[in-house]
Amino acid sequence: MGYSGARGGLEAILAAERLVRDARDHAPAPWASTDQITGRFRLAVDRVQGEAGLYHEPTAADAFRQAEGDTLEAAHLVRAHRSTLPRLAVSEPVDPDEMVVLRRIVPAHRTPDGPQLLGRTTDYTGRQLERETPPAAAAPPPSEPTAAAERSAQQRHPTRFSAFLRSMDLLVEHPPPDDTPPFDVTRRPARPPAPRSAVLASMARAETGALVGLWYRSILGPDGDIHEVTLGEVRHGHLPLRVRHPHTGNPVEIGRFRATETEAIEDLDGADEDRTRFDVGYGLCFGHNERKAIAMANLDIACRRFGRTGPLEQLLLLTTDGLDSAGFLEHLKLPHYVTFRSMVERKQAMRATGVSTEPPGRDCR
């Protein structure tokens, strides 16, 4: 829907866009380069990559700058750009156990098999606003890691906590789903009932806030108490990207990408469930976005346990995509005076013909 119906028409539209560009290009602060954005706003860049479904840090950074920090608008820009790119190949399935772990925490166990790697995080520091003035000169590059900080290959590929639970026969085993190839949500929309790959892919591209809000509502009981939630493991690291060579047909690694992976543990207590075991939900998304991965893993379990009999799967597939919901919201700012005028005339006509204006069921005496 265009804005041509408003006074000024195209001239007003061009002037509005010009105001945005002038304010951005002539801001008092120096121009933020793509490298500065990827270095200083990495979590925002990772969020844009995940919600756009395109892993390319420079593109996400450029969109973040153009959107003036609006991550949802930036994701919209990247998805629009993505639709213009050719699809040259389909990547090979990757084993998450190949991840070179940069950060790994196991909240469910004090001494897990493998190290706890806190990595780069502010989880354990106070939320105090720093208002220090940055130094005029650039800070020196970080020093080389000491021997104590270096990790072995085995420490960078630790055994996952779910394997420990499986060795104790404490996990419910689910048969592999008949879902090959996986559902491609970028080519066609997923509608319930949908395969698990469609639900996971939809959550991986969902707007982070919408997904966290839906997760929070799903764990609240009718009295407002929070149901017990346990995280088995949270990981952030590098995974390989492989495609098949067009001549040899062999898988070739063409790059690496960062991802966040989470396994959530559910205490089974349903009447038709095995109460002697746990179930595990899974979440994986682009970049470093632990909120989304944690919400994914818990909603994965909830969708498997209750999704087929309740509205959860429908909510996941139809309401958490930021472009869908925000697009509908944004269109409300476009001209609607024709439709609203028809509503006004309809009410005036009802009043003129003597149609009762009292709500049904009200005593009019």
C-alpha positions as CSV (number, residue, x, y, z in Angstrom):
1,M,0.0,0.0,0.0
2,G,1.5,3.4,-1.0
3,Y,1.1,6.8,0.6
4,S,0.0,8.5,-2.6
5,G,-3.4,9.2,-1.2
6,A,-2.0,11.5,1.4
7,R,-1.6,15.2,0.7
8,G,1.8,15.7,-1.0
9,G,1.9,12.2,-2.4
10,L,5.3,11.2,-3.9
11,E,6.9,14.5,-2.9
12,A,6.1,13.9,0.7
13,I,7.5,10.4,0.6
14,L,10.8,11.5,-0.9
15,A,11.1,14.3,1.6
16,A,10.5,11.9,4.5
17,E,13.2,9.5,3.2
18,R,15.6,12.5,2.7
19,L,15.1,13.5,6.3
20,V,16.2,10.0,7.4
21,R,19.3,10.0,5.2
22,D,20.3,13.6,6.2
23,A,20.0,12.8,9.9
24,R,22.0,9.6,9.5
25,D,24.7,11.0,7.2
26,H,25.3,14.3,9.1
27,A,25.1,13.0,12.7
28,P,27.5,14.7,15.1
29,A,29.1,11.3,15.9
30,P,31.6,9.9,13.4
31,W,30.4,7.5,10.8
32,A,30.2,3.9,12.1
33,S,32.0,1.6,9.7
34,T,31.0,-2.0,9.0
35,D,34.0,-3.3,11.0
36,Q,33.2,-1.1,13.9
37,I,29.6,-2.3,14.0
38,T,30.6,-6.0,13.9
39,G,33.2,-5.4,16.6
40,R,31.2,-3.3,19.0
41,F,27.6,-4.5,18.4
42,R,28.2,-8.2,17.8
43,L,25.1,-9.4,19.7
44,A,22.8,-7.1,17.7
45,V,24.5,-8.2,14.5
46,D,24.1,-11.9,15.5
47,R,20.4,-11.2,16.2
48,V,19.9,-9.7,12.8
49,Q,21.6,-12.6,11.1
50,G,19.4,-15.1,13.0
51,E,16.1,-13.4,12.4
52,A,17.0,-12.7,8.7
53,G,18.2,-16.3,8.1
54,L,21.4,-15.2,6.4
55,Y,24.8,-15.6,8.0
56,H,27.0,-12.8,6.8
57,E,28.3,-10.3,9.4
58,P,29.1,-7.4,7.0
59,T,25.6,-7.5,5.4
60,A,23.9,-7.6,8.8
61,A,26.1,-4.7,10.1
62,D,25.3,-2.6,7.0
63,A,21.6,-3.3,7.6
64,F,21.9,-2.4,11.3
65,R,23.5,0.9,10.4
66,Q,20.9,1.7,7.7
67,A,18.0,0.8,10.2
68,E,19.6,3.1,12.8
69,G,19.8,0.3,15.3
70,D,16.4,-1.2,14.8
71,T,17.2,-4.9,14.7
72,L,13.7,-5.9,13.3
73,E,14.0,-3.4,10.4
74,A,17.6,-4.6,9.8
75,A,16.4,-8.2,9.6
76,H,13.7,-7.1,7.1
77,L,16.4,-5.4,5.0
78,V,18.6,-8.5,5.0
79,R,15.7,-10.8,4.1
80,A,14.9,-8.6,1.2
81,H,18.5,-8.6,0.1
82,R,18.6,-12.4,0.6
83,S,15.7,-12.9,-1.8
84,T,17.8,-11.4,-4.6
85,L,20.7,-13.8,-4.2
86,P,21.1,-16.9,-6.3
87,R,21.0,-20.3,-4.6
88,L,24.3,-21.8,-5.8
89,A,24.4,-24.9,-3.6
90,V,22.8,-26.6,-0.6
91,S,25.0,-27.2,2.3
92,E,25.7,-30.7,3.7
93,P,24.2,-31.6,7.1
94,V,26.5,-30.7,9.9
95,D,27.1,-32.7,13.1
96,P,26.8,-30.3,16.1
97,D,29.4,-32.4,17.9
98,E,31.9,-30.9,15.4
99,M,31.5,-27.5,17.1
100,V,34.7,-25.8,18.3
101,V,33.3,-24.6,21.6
102,L,34.1,-21.0,22.7
103,R,31.6,-21.0,25.6
104,R,30.0,-24.0,27.3
105,I,28.0,-24.0,30.6
106,V,26.2,-26.9,32.2
107,P,23.8,-25.6,34.8
108,A,22.5,-29.1,35.6
109,H,25.7,-30.6,36.8
110,R,28.5,-29.3,39.0
111,T,31.3,-31.3,37.5
112,P,30.3,-32.3,33.9
113,D,32.4,-34.4,31.6
114,G,34.5,-31.7,30.1
115,P,35.2,-28.1,31.2
116,Q,32.8,-25.3,32.0
117,L,34.0,-22.5,29.6
118,L,32.5,-19.2,30.6
119,G,33.8,-17.6,27.5
120,R,32.7,-14.0,26.6
121,T,29.8,-13.1,28.9
122,T,28.5,-10.6,31.4
123,D,26.2,-13.1,33.1
124,Y,28.1,-12.9,36.3
125,T,28.7,-9.2,36.6
126,G,26.4,-6.6,38.1
127,R,24.1,-4.6,35.8
128,Q,25.8,-1.3,36.4
129,L,25.9,1.4,33.7
130,E,29.3,2.4,32.7
131,R,29.6,6.1,31.7
132,E,33.4,6.2,31.3
133,T,34.8,8.2,28.4
134,P,36.6,6.0,25.9
135,P,40.4,6.7,25.6
136,A,41.4,8.9,22.7
137,A,44.0,6.5,21.5
138,A,43.0,3.0,20.3
139,A,43.6,0.3,22.9
140,P,46.5,-2.0,22.2
141,P,45.6,-5.4,20.8
142,P,45.0,-8.2,23.3
143,S,48.0,-10.1,24.3
144,E,48.5,-13.7,23.2
145,P,46.7,-16.2,25.4
146,T,48.7,-17.7,28.1
147,A,49.3,-21.4,28.4
148,A,46.8,-21.6,31.2
149,A,44.1,-20.1,29.0
150,E,44.7,-22.3,26.1
151,R,42.4,-25.3,25.6
152,S,43.1,-28.7,24.2
153,A,41.2,-30.2,21.2
154,Q,39.3,-32.4,23.6
155,Q,38.3,-29.5,25.8
156,R,37.1,-27.6,22.7
157,H,35.0,-30.7,21.8
158,P,33.5,-31.8,25.1
159,T,31.1,-34.7,25.4
160,R,27.6,-33.3,25.7
161,F,25.6,-33.6,29.0
162,S,22.8,-35.5,27.4
163,A,25.2,-38.3,26.5
164,F,25.9,-38.6,30.3
165,L,22.2,-38.9,31.0
166,R,21.7,-41.4,28.2
167,S,24.5,-43.6,29.6
168,M,22.5,-43.7,32.8
169,D,19.3,-44.7,30.9
170,L,17.6,-41.6,32.0
171,L,16.4,-40.2,28.6
172,V,13.4,-41.0,26.6
173,E,14.4,-42.2,23.2
174,H,12.4,-40.9,20.2
175,P,12.4,-42.6,16.8
176,P,14.0,-40.6,14.1
177,P,11.3,-38.6,12.3
178,D,10.5,-39.2,8.7
179,D,11.5,-35.7,7.7
180,T,14.1,-35.9,4.9
181,P,14.9,-33.5,3.4
182,P,14.1,-31.0,6.1
183,F,11.3,-28.5,5.6
184,D,12.5,-25.3,3.9
185,V,10.7,-22.4,5.5
186,T,12.4,-20.0,3.2
187,R,10.6,-21.5,0.2
188,R,7.1,-22.1,1.6
189,P,5.3,-21.2,4.8
190,A,4.9,-23.9,7.5
191,R,1.4,-24.6,8.7
192,P,0.2,-26.9,11.4
193,P,0.5,-29.8,11.7
194,A,4.1,-29.4,10.6
195,P,7.2,-31.6,10.9
196,R,9.7,-30.9,13.7
197,S,12.2,-29.5,11.2
198,A,9.7,-26.8,10.2
199,V,9.0,-25.9,13.8
200,L,12.7,-25.7,14.7
201,A,13.5,-23.7,11.5
202,S,10.7,-21.3,12.2
203,M,11.9,-20.7,15.7
204,A,15.5,-20.2,14.5
205,R,14.2,-17.3,12.3
206,A,11.7,-16.0,14.8
207,E,11.9,-12.6,16.4
208,T,13.8,-13.1,19.6
209,G,11.5,-11.1,21.9
210,A,8.4,-12.9,20.5
211,L,9.9,-16.3,21.1
212,V,11.0,-15.5,24.6
213,G,7.6,-14.1,25.4
214,L,5.9,-17.2,24.2
215,W,8.3,-19.4,26.1
216,Y,7.7,-17.5,29.3
217,R,4.0,-17.8,28.9
218,S,4.3,-21.5,28.3
219,I,6.1,-22.2,31.6
220,L,3.7,-20.1,33.7
221,G,1.0,-22.1,35.5
222,P,-2.6,-21.0,35.9
223,D,-1.6,-19.5,39.3
224,G,1.4,-17.6,37.9
225,D,4.0,-20.0,39.4
226,I,6.8,-20.9,37.1
227,H,7.1,-24.6,36.2
228,E,10.5,-26.1,36.9
229,V,12.9,-25.6,34.0
230,T,16.4,-27.1,33.8
231,L,19.1,-26.4,31.2
232,G,21.3,-29.3,30.4
233,E,23.8,-27.4,28.4
234,V,24.4,-24.1,26.5
235,R,27.2,-23.9,23.9
236,H,28.5,-21.2,21.6
237,G,31.2,-21.9,19.0
238,H,32.2,-22.5,15.4
239,L,30.7,-25.0,13.0
240,P,31.9,-26.0,9.6
241,L,30.0,-25.2,6.4
242,R,30.3,-27.8,3.7
243,V,29.0,-28.2,0.1
244,R,29.6,-30.8,-2.5
245,H,32.2,-30.0,-5.1
246,P,30.5,-29.7,-8.5
247,H,33.2,-31.9,-10.2
248,T,34.3,-34.4,-7.6
249,G,31.0,-34.7,-5.7
250,N,32.9,-34.8,-2.4
251,P,32.0,-32.5,0.5
252,V,34.3,-29.5,0.7
253,E,34.5,-27.1,3.7
254,I,34.1,-23.6,2.4
255,G,33.9,-21.7,5.7
256,R,32.8,-21.7,9.3
257,F,30.0,-20.0,11.1
258,R,29.2,-19.3,14.7
259,A,26.1,-20.8,16.3
260,T,24.5,-21.2,19.7
261,E,23.2,-24.6,20.8
262,T,21.1,-25.5,23.8
263,E,19.7,-28.7,25.3
264,A,16.9,-28.3,27.8
265,I,15.8,-31.1,30.2
266,E,12.2,-31.8,31.0
267,D,11.0,-33.8,34.0
268,L,8.2,-36.0,32.6
269,D,5.2,-36.2,34.8
270,G,2.3,-36.9,32.4
271,A,-0.1,-39.8,32.9
272,D,1.0,-41.4,29.6
273,E,4.7,-40.6,30.0
274,D,7.6,-42.5,31.4
275,R,8.1,-40.8,34.7
276,T,11.4,-42.6,35.3
277,R,13.1,-40.7,32.5
278,F,13.7,-37.1,31.2
279,D,13.1,-35.7,27.8
280,V,15.4,-33.3,26.1
281,G,14.6,-30.3,23.8
282,Y,16.9,-28.8,21.3
283,G,17.7,-25.3,20.1
284,L,20.2,-24.0,17.5
285,C,20.4,-20.6,16.0
286,F,22.9,-18.4,14.1
287,G,25.5,-16.3,16.1
288,H,25.6,-15.8,19.8
289,N,22.0,-15.6,20.9
290,E,21.5,-17.6,24.1
291,R,18.0,-16.3,24.8
292,K,16.6,-17.6,21.6
293,A,18.4,-20.9,21.8
294,I,17.2,-21.5,25.4
295,A,13.6,-20.6,24.4
296,M,13.8,-22.8,21.4
297,A,14.9,-25.8,23.4
298,N,12.2,-25.5,26.0
299,L,9.5,-24.8,23.4
300,D,10.7,-27.9,21.4
301,I,9.8,-30.1,24.3
302,A,6.5,-28.3,25.0
303,C,5.6,-28.6,21.3
304,R,6.3,-32.3,21.3
305,R,4.4,-32.9,24.5
306,F,1.4,-30.6,24.0
307,G,1.7,-29.0,20.6
308,R,-0.6,-31.5,18.8
309,T,-3.4,-31.0,21.2
310,G,-3.1,-27.3,22.0
311,P,-2.5,-24.0,20.2
312,L,1.3,-23.9,20.9
313,E,2.4,-25.1,17.5
314,Q,0.1,-22.7,15.7
315,L,1.4,-19.8,17.8
316,L,5.0,-20.8,17.0
317,L,4.4,-21.1,13.3
318,L,2.1,-18.1,12.7
319,T,2.9,-15.4,15.3
320,T,6.6,-15.4,16.1
321,D,8.0,-14.3,12.7
322,G,9.0,-10.7,13.3
323,L,8.5,-9.7,9.7
324,D,4.9,-11.0,9.6
325,S,3.8,-9.4,12.9
326,A,5.7,-6.1,12.5
327,G,4.7,-5.8,8.9
328,F,1.0,-6.0,9.9
329,L,1.6,-3.5,12.6
330,E,3.5,-1.1,10.4
331,H,0.8,-1.1,7.7
332,L,-1.6,0.4,10.2
333,K,0.4,3.7,9.8
334,L,-0.6,3.8,6.1
335,P,-3.8,5.6,4.9
336,H,-6.9,3.8,6.1
337,Y,-9.3,6.8,5.8
338,V,-11.4,5.1,3.1
339,T,-12.2,2.0,5.1
340,F,-12.7,4.0,8.3
341,R,-15.0,6.4,6.6
342,S,-17.1,3.4,5.5
343,M,-17.3,2.3,9.1
344,V,-18.4,5.7,10.2
345,E,-21.1,5.9,7.5
346,R,-22.3,2.4,8.4
347,K,-22.8,3.4,12.0
348,Q,-24.6,6.6,11.0
349,A,-26.9,4.6,8.8
350,M,-27.7,2.2,11.6
351,R,-28.6,5.1,13.9
352,A,-30.7,6.8,11.2
353,T,-32.8,3.7,10.6
354,G,-33.5,3.2,14.3
355,V,-31.4,0.1,14.8
356,S,-31.0,-0.6,18.5
357,T,-27.6,0.6,19.8
358,E,-27.9,-1.3,23.0
359,P,-25.6,-4.4,23.4
360,P,-27.4,-7.7,23.2
361,G,-28.8,-9.0,26.4
362,R,-29.1,-5.6,28.2
363,D,-32.4,-4.7,29.7
364,C,-33.6,-1.5,27.9
365,R,-36.5,-0.8,30.2
